[in-house]
Amino acid sequence: MTRSGVSGQSRVTASDLLKVYAEKAHKGHDAIAMEQLHMTRLFASRSAHLPGNNWCQDWIQWMKNNHPLLALCCRHRLNPVGLCPRLVILLSSISFGMIATNLVFLFYRSHPEANGSLLKIVIGEDDQGYTETIQITYEAIVVWTLGGLLHSLIDLGLWHLNACPCCIQSWIAKTGPFLSIAIAAVLTACSTFAVMWRASYEDDLRENSSTNNIGEQEGENDWADIQNLSSFEFLGTYYIELLSVCGGLSGVGWGCIGGRPKEIKRQEDEAKKTRQSNGNFDDEIV
């Protein structure tokens, strides 16, 4: 009687231990999955702070995950935006930049009376006695302000189409990349049109610079008549400016406008609300 009772009790105890072990393992896997989902949402929102990071570490992780060039190969494995979506976003960004700069250039060349000098700085004279100046024109102001604002909105919009932190693991997250590809195709076609229009203008400018009759033949430009590759020299200047901006300015301003302090405060408030809802009032995580 005693042995059977003991053996029966031991069998029940072993079963209970297995259940407890399974529950602990399940909770451990759930905790890991929740932590990974939390990190994925932080990367999707381009967070300026990750838990446990100092200022330097946050700057490095932000550049590795959000820089248009470095992030192609240095992003974190939990970042939801992979290589192909980043290439689509980069292509769209370059295409929109060419559209904006070329259309503004052509507008002010077609309407020179609308352009003017907002600021002129004299820097000296050259060897031939001509005064050298640096001018900030209305054209440059439009490109820097309106063009830059629209450019940023396009980049952020395409990013959130590929990785919206509120729509992870939903059907929107699956359809967003296809929509961004369609937008990239449209922007690429429009940028090709703008580049060819600008090249036609440059070619016509070179052919008629000696006779000063550009205005008379401005409506007779034919893309098929572009015979000089130097008409596309403006593309080299554009890409040099693009590389300088991507390499030097991207990611520098986020910490200077309150990005990291604001993100730290938001995460602390979110963690506090989570602990209060769970009835856990442990010390705050740093």
C-alpha positions in Angstrom: 0.0 0.0 0.0 2.7 2.4 0.9 4.9 1.6 -2.1 2.0 2.0 -4.5 1.1 5.3 -2.8 4.6 6.5 -3.0 5.0 5.4 -6.6 1.7 7.0 -7.6 2.7 10.2 -5.8 6.1 10.2 -7.6 4.4 9.8 -10.9 2.1 12.8 -10.2 5.0 14.9 -9.1 7.0 14.1 -12.2 4.0 15.1 -14.4 3.6 18.3 -12.5 7.3 19.1 -12.8 7.1 18.6 -16.6 4.1 20.9 -16.7 5.9 23.6 -14.7 9.0 23.2 -16.9 6.9 23.6 -20.0 5.2 26.7 -18.7 8.5 28.3 -17.8 9.9 27.5 -21.2 6.8 28.8 -22.9 7.0 32.0 -20.8 10.7 32.4 -21.7 10.0 32.1 -25.4 7.1 34.6 -25.1 9.4 37.0 -23.3 12.1 36.7 -26.0 9.5 37.1 -28.7 8.0 40.2 -27.1 11.4 41.7 -26.6 12.3 41.1 -30.3 8.9 42.6 -31.3 9.6 45.7 -29.2 13.0 46.1 -30.8 11.6 45.7 -34.2 9.0 48.4 -33.6 11.8 50.7 -32.3 13.8 50.2 -35.5 10.7 50.7 -37.6 10.0 54.0 -36.0 13.6 55.1 -36.5 14.1 55.4 -32.8 16.9 57.7 -31.7 17.4 55.6 -28.5 17.6 51.9 -27.7 17.3 50.6 -24.2 20.7 50.4 -22.4 22.5 52.6 -24.9 24.5 55.7 -24.1 24.7 58.7 -26.4 27.6 57.4 -28.5 26.0 54.0 -28.9 22.7 55.5 -29.9 24.4 57.6 -32.6 26.2 54.6 -34.0 23.1 52.4 -34.1 21.1 55.2 -35.7 23.6 55.7 -38.4 23.9 52.0 -39.0 20.1 51.5 -39.3 19.0 54.8 -40.9 21.9 56.1 -43.1 20.8 55.7 -46.7 24.1 54.0 -47.7 25.6 52.5 -44.5 22.3 50.8 -43.6 22.3 48.8 -46.8 24.9 46.5 -45.2 25.2 47.5 -41.5 21.6 47.4 -40.3 20.5 45.3 -37.3 19.0 41.9 -38.0 15.8 42.9 -36.3 15.3 45.9 -38.5 12.2 45.3 -40.5 13.4 47.2 -43.6 15.6 44.9 -45.6 18.0 45.5 -48.5 15.5 45.5 -51.3 13.1 48.0 -49.7 16.0 50.3 -48.9 17.2 50.2 -52.5 13.6 51.1 -53.5 13.6 54.0 -51.1 17.0 55.2 -52.2 16.0 55.1 -55.9 12.8 57.0 -55.1 14.8 59.6 -53.1 17.3 60.1 -55.9 14.6 60.3 -58.5 12.5 62.9 -56.6 15.7 65.0 -56.0 16.4 65.1 -59.7 12.7 66.0 -60.5 12.7 68.9 -58.0 16.1 70.4 -58.9 15.6 70.1 -62.6 12.1 71.5 -62.7 13.0 74.4 -60.5 16.0 75.1 -62.7 14.0 75.0 -65.9 11.2 77.2 -64.4 13.6 80.0 -63.4 15.3 79.8 -66.8 12.0 80.1 -68.6 10.9 82.9 -66.3 14.1 84.8 -65.4 12.0 87.8 -64.2 10.8 85.6 -61.3 14.4 85.0 -60.1 16.5 87.4 -58.1 19.3 87.7 -55.6 18.3 87.6 -52.0 21.9 87.9 -50.6 25.1 88.8 -52.4 28.5 88.4 -50.7 31.6 89.9 -52.3 34.6 87.6 -51.8 37.2 89.5 -53.8 38.5 89.9 -57.4 39.9 87.3 -59.8 43.1 87.6 -61.8 41.3 89.5 -64.6 39.8 92.1 -62.2 36.3 90.7 -62.1 34.5 90.8 -58.8 33.8 87.4 -57.4 30.6 87.0 -55.4 28.5 84.4 -53.7 24.8 84.9 -54.4 21.8 83.3 -52.7 19.0 83.4 -55.2 15.3 82.8 -55.0 15.9 79.6 -57.0 18.2 78.3 -54.4 15.8 79.2 -51.6 13.0 77.3 -53.3 15.2 74.2 -53.8 16.4 74.3 -50.2 13.0 74.9 -48.5 10.1 73.6 -50.6 12.2 71.0 -52.4 13.8 69.8 -49.2 10.5 69.6 -47.3 8.8 67.6 -50.1 11.9 65.4 -50.3 11.8 64.6 -46.6 8.1 63.8 -46.8 8.6 61.5 -49.7 11.4 59.6 -47.9 9.5 59.3 -44.6 6.3 58.3 -46.4 8.1 55.5 -48.3 9.8 54.4 -45.1 6.5 54.0 -43.3 5.0 52.2 -46.2 7.7 49.6 -45.7 7.8 49.6 -41.9 5.0 51.3 -40.0 5.6 50.5 -36.3 1.8 50.4 -35.8 1.1 47.9 -38.6 3.8 45.3 -38.0 2.4 41.7 -38.5 -0.6 43.0 -40.4 -1.8 43.0 -44.0 -0.7 46.6 -44.4 2.9 45.6 -43.7 2.7 43.2 -46.6 1.1 45.5 -49.2 3.1 48.6 -48.3 6.4 47.4 -50.1 4.5 46.8 -53.3 2.9 50.3 -53.2 6.4 51.8 -52.6 7.7 49.9 -55.7 4.9 51.4 -57.8 5.7 54.9 -56.4 9.4 54.4 -57.2 8.5 53.4 -60.8 6.5 56.6 -61.3 9.2 58.8 -59.8 11.9 57.2 -61.9 9.8 57.8 -65.1 9.2 61.4 -64.1 12.9 61.9 -63.3 13.9 60.6 -66.7 11.5 63.1 -68.3 13.0 65.9 -66.2 16.6 64.9 -67.0 16.0 64.7 -70.7 14.2 68.1 -70.7 17.2 69.6 -68.8 19.7 68.0 -71.1 17.8 69.3 -74.1 17.9 72.8 -72.6 21.7 72.5 -71.9 22.4 71.3 -75.5 20.4 74.1 -77.0 22.2 76.5 -74.7 25.6 75.4 -76.0 24.6 75.6 -79.6 23.1 79.0 -79.4 25.3 80.7 -76.8 27.2 82.6 -79.6 24.1 84.0 -81.3 22.1 84.8 -78.1 18.9 83.5 -79.6 18.1 80.9 -77.0 14.8 82.4 -76.2 13.7 82.2 -79.9 14.4 78.5 -80.2 13.5 77.5 -76.6 10.2 75.9 -77.8 12.0 73.9 -80.6 14.0 71.5 -78.4 14.0 68.0 -79.6 15.3 65.2 -77.3 16.4 63.2 -80.3 18.8 66.1 -81.3 20.9 65.9 -78.1 24.3 65.0 -79.5 26.7 66.2 -76.8 27.2 64.1 -73.7 28.4 67.3 -71.9 24.7 68.3 -71.8 24.4 65.7 -68.9 27.2 67.3 -66.8 24.7 68.5 -64.3 24.0 64.9 -63.3 27.6 64.6 -62.0 27.2 67.8 -59.9 23.9 66.5 -58.5 25.4 63.1 -57.5 28.4 64.8 -55.9 26.1 67.0 -53.8 23.9 63.9 -53.0 26.9 61.9 -51.7 28.1 64.8 -49.6 24.7 65.2 -48.0 24.3 61.5 -47.4 27.9 61.1 -46.0 28.1 64.2 -43.9 24.7 65.5 -42.9 22.4 62.5 -42.7 21.9 61.4 -39.1 23.7 64.4 -37.5 20.7 66.6 -36.8 18.5 64.0 -35.1 20.2 64.4 -31.7 20.3 68.2 -31.9 16.6 68.7 -32.2 15.6 66.7 -29.2 15.3 63.3 -30.9 17.1 61.2 -28.3 15.9 63.0 -25.1 12.4 62.9 -26.4 12.6 59.3 -27.3 14.1 58.4 -23.8 11.2 60.2 -22.1 8.6 58.4 -24.3 10.1 55.0 -23.6 10.2 55.7 -19.8 6.5 56.8 -19.9 5.6 53.7 -21.9 7.4 51.4 -19.5 5.8 53.1 -16.5 2.3 52.6 -17.9 3.1 49.0 -18.7 4.3 48.3 -15.1 1.2 50.1 -13.7 -1.1 48.0 -15.9 0.6 44.8 -14.8 0.8 45.8 -11.1 4.6 45.8 -11.2 6.3 48.7 -9.5 9.9 47.7 -9.8 12.6 50.2 -10.4 12.8 51.9 -13.8 15.1 50.5 -16.4 17.9 52.8 -17.5 
